[in-house]
Amino acid sequence: MNAKKELLQKLQQDILLWQGFKPHCTGNAERIGLGEIENSFPGGVFPKKAIHEFITIQPEHSAASDGFIAGLLSVLMENGAACVWVSTTRNLFPASLSLFNVEPERIIFMDVQSEKDVLWITEEAIKCEGLAAVVAELNNVSLIESRRLQLAVETSGVTGFILRKDGNKKASTVATARWKVSPLPSVTQDGLPGIGFPRWQVELLKVRNGNPGSFILEWAGEKFEEIKKTGNQTIWSDLEGRQIG
């Protein structure tokens, strides 16, 4: 039985290598502070050399995804590298990134006219090894286009984030992970008046060779903080009359 188990583990490791996942010798040192979510990924580590797809059908999903990605960028850009953010209809206010410890001047925003331009710029930017990440806002990405982007990130090591507005073709890409981020009501500390830290329902819809799941995260000023579920959680946009846009 031990021999079969070792053979199975070796086969699983080989498959991960063939799909672009490299073994991590420093386990916890590679983690980026997402708590239990990171255990959903192969090896318990957030995959950086990968394309992450965010489903942003509703405006509130887009806004929540922007904030969540900004939190990720605060970690990915720690070494001083820049990021490219390209779109045709950007709604993100650059100064708001400072809330997530991201310096807006280190984000290269490219606002273009067509989705074709977004795809071309995204692929070329991903090939630049000096970047920490590339964020692209698109209505849809084909299987071939997503495969080209995945091959590019595996070579350069740059993390790619695709914010997709058309969620009806969920099986059309080869993204390593597919996310859906929805806003939750914030909670103030000790009953104080005002607004609390940003809080999200983070759904990991698909993970290649991993385990999907649903989590609650909060940006606690300097880092992500996992919130344990207590009863029924109400998504902000589900409340009557409460929708962004």
C-alpha positions in Angstrom: 0.0 0.0 0.0 2.8 2.4 0.8 4.4 1.8 -2.6 1.1 2.6 -4.3 0.7 5.7 -2.2 4.2 6.9 -3.1 3.6 6.2 -6.7 0.3 8.2 -6.7 2.0 11.1 -4.9 4.9 11.0 -7.5 2.4 11.0 -10.3 0.5 14.0 -8.8 3.7 15.9 -8.5 4.7 15.1 -12.1 1.3 16.3 -13.3 1.7 19.6 -11.4 5.1 20.1 -12.9 3.8 19.5 -16.4 1.0 22.1 -15.8 3.5 24.8 -14.6 3.4 24.3 -10.9 6.8 24.3 -9.2 7.5 22.7 -5.8 8.0 25.2 -3.0 10.8 24.4 -0.6 9.9 27.2 1.8 6.2 26.5 2.2 5.0 29.2 4.6 7.5 31.8 3.3 5.7 31.6 0.0 2.3 32.3 1.4 0.7 35.7 0.9 -1.7 35.9 3.9 -5.0 34.5 2.5 -5.4 32.1 5.4 -7.5 29.0 4.7 -7.9 30.0 1.1 -4.3 29.2 0.3 -4.8 25.6 1.5 -7.1 25.2 -1.5 -4.2 25.5 -3.9 -1.7 22.8 -4.8 1.0 22.7 -2.1 -0.9 25.2 0.0 0.6 28.2 -1.9 -1.1 30.9 -3.9 0.0 30.3 -7.6 1.8 33.4 -8.9 2.8 32.0 -12.3 -0.8 31.7 -13.3 -3.9 33.4 -14.7 -6.6 34.1 -12.1 -10.0 34.8 -13.6 -12.6 36.9 -11.7 -16.3 36.8 -12.7 -17.6 40.3 -12.5 -21.1 40.2 -14.0 -22.6 42.9 -11.7 -21.0 46.3 -10.9 -20.7 45.3 -7.2 -18.7 42.2 -8.2 -16.3 44.4 -10.2 -15.8 46.8 -7.3 -15.3 44.1 -4.8 -12.8 42.3 -7.1 -10.9 45.5 -7.6 -10.4 45.8 -3.8 -9.5 42.2 -3.4 -7.0 42.3 -6.2 -5.5 45.5 -4.7 -4.9 43.6 -1.5 -3.1 40.9 -3.5 -1.1 43.5 -5.3 0.1 45.0 -2.0 1.9 41.7 -1.4 3.0 40.9 -5.0 4.5 44.4 -5.4 6.5 44.4 -2.1 9.8 44.1 -4.0 9.2 47.4 -5.7 8.0 46.0 -9.1 5.2 47.8 -11.0 1.9 46.5 -12.3 0.0 47.1 -15.6 -3.8 47.6 -15.5 -5.5 47.7 -18.9 -9.2 48.1 -19.8 -11.7 49.8 -22.2 -14.0 51.0 -19.4 -12.1 51.4 -16.2 -14.1 52.6 -13.2 -11.3 52.2 -10.6 -10.2 55.4 -8.9 -6.4 55.1 -8.6 -6.1 57.0 -5.4 -8.3 54.4 -3.7 -5.5 51.8 -4.0 -3.7 53.5 -1.2 -6.3 52.1 1.2 -4.7 48.7 0.4 -1.1 49.9 0.8 -0.6 50.1 -3.0 1.1 53.2 -4.4 -1.0 54.3 -7.3 2.0 55.8 -9.1 3.4 52.2 -9.5 0.4 51.1 -11.5 0.6 51.7 -15.2 -3.0 52.3 -16.3 -3.7 51.8 -20.0 -7.2 52.8 -21.2 -7.7 51.6 -24.8 -10.6 51.6 -27.3 -11.0 47.9 -28.1 -10.9 44.5 -26.4 -8.4 43.4 -29.1 -6.0 46.1 -27.9 -6.6 44.9 -24.3 -5.7 41.3 -25.1 -2.6 42.4 -27.1 -1.3 44.7 -24.4 -2.0 42.1 -21.7 0.0 39.4 -23.5 2.9 41.7 -24.2 2.9 43.0 -20.6 2.8 39.6 -19.1 6.0 38.7 -21.0 7.8 41.5 -19.1 9.6 39.7 -16.2 10.1 43.0 -14.3 6.4 43.4 -13.6 4.7 42.0 -10.5 1.3 41.5 -12.1 -1.0 42.4 -15.0 -4.7 43.2 -14.6 -7.0 43.1 -17.6 -10.7 44.0 -17.8 -12.4 42.0 -20.5 -15.9 41.0 -21.5 -14.8 37.6 -22.6 -11.6 35.5 -23.3 -11.5 32.5 -25.7 -9.9 29.2 -24.9 -7.0 29.9 -27.3 -6.4 33.4 -25.9 -6.4 32.2 -22.3 -4.0 29.4 -23.2 -1.6 32.0 -24.8 -1.7 34.1 -21.6 -1.2 31.1 -19.4 1.9 30.0 -21.4 3.2 33.6 -21.1 2.9 33.8 -17.3 4.5 30.3 -16.9 7.6 31.7 -18.7 7.8 35.2 -17.2 6.6 34.4 -13.6 4.2 37.5 -13.8 0.8 37.0 -12.2 -2.2 37.6 -14.4 -5.6 38.8 -13.3 -8.5 38.8 -15.7 -11.7 40.5 -14.7 -14.4 38.9 -16.9 -17.8 40.6 -17.3 -19.4 37.8 -19.3 -19.9 34.9 -16.8 -22.0 32.8 -19.2 -19.0 31.0 -20.7 -17.3 29.7 -17.5 -15.7 26.7 -19.1 -14.0 28.6 -22.0 -10.7 29.3 -20.4 -7.7 27.5 -18.9 -7.3 29.8 -15.9 -5.7 28.2 -12.9 -8.3 29.7 -10.6 -11.7 31.2 -11.1 -13.0 33.6 -8.4 -16.2 35.5 -7.6 -15.9 38.2 -5.0 -19.1 39.8 -3.6 -19.3 42.7 -1.0 -20.5 42.1 2.5 -21.6 44.7 5.1 -18.6 46.0 7.0 -18.5 45.7 10.8 -17.3 48.5 13.1 -15.1 47.8 16.1 -16.6 47.9 19.6 -19.9 49.5 18.3 -18.1 52.7 17.2 -20.0 54.8 14.5 -18.8 54.9 11.0 -17.7 52.3 8.4 -15.6 49.3 9.1 -12.9 47.6 7.0 -13.9 46.2 3.5 -15.3 42.7 3.8 -16.0 40.2 1.0 -17.5 36.8 0.3 -14.8 35.2 -1.7 -15.8 32.2 -3.7 -13.1 30.1 -5.3 -15.2 28.5 -8.0 -12.5 26.5 -9.7 -8.9 25.5 -8.8 -6.8 23.4 -11.1 -5.7 20.4 -9.0 -7.1 22.1 -5.9 -10.3 22.4 -3.8 -12.9 25.1 -4.4 -14.6 26.7 -1.5 -16.3 29.8 -0.1 -14.6 32.2 2.5 -15.1 35.5 4.2 -12.2 37.9 4.1 -11.7 41.4 5.5 -8.9 43.9 4.6 -7.9 44.8 8.2 -5.8 47.9 7.3 -2.5 46.2 6.7 -3.4 42.6 5.6 -6.2 40.2 4.9 -8.0 38.7 7.9 -10.1 35.6 7.6 -13.6 35.9 9.3 -15.1 32.8 10.6 -18.8 32.3 9.6 -21.3 32.9 12.3 -24.8 32.1 11.1 -26.2 33.4 7.9 -24.1 36.0 6.2 -25.9 38.6 4.1 -24.2 39.7 0.9 -24.4 43.5 0.6 -25.9 43.6 -2.9 -28.6 41.1 -1.8 -30.1 43.7 0.5 -33.2 45.4 -1.0 -32.3 48.6 -2.8 -28.5 48.2 -2.1 -26.6 47.9 -5.3 -23.6 49.7 -6.7 -24.1 51.4 -10.1 
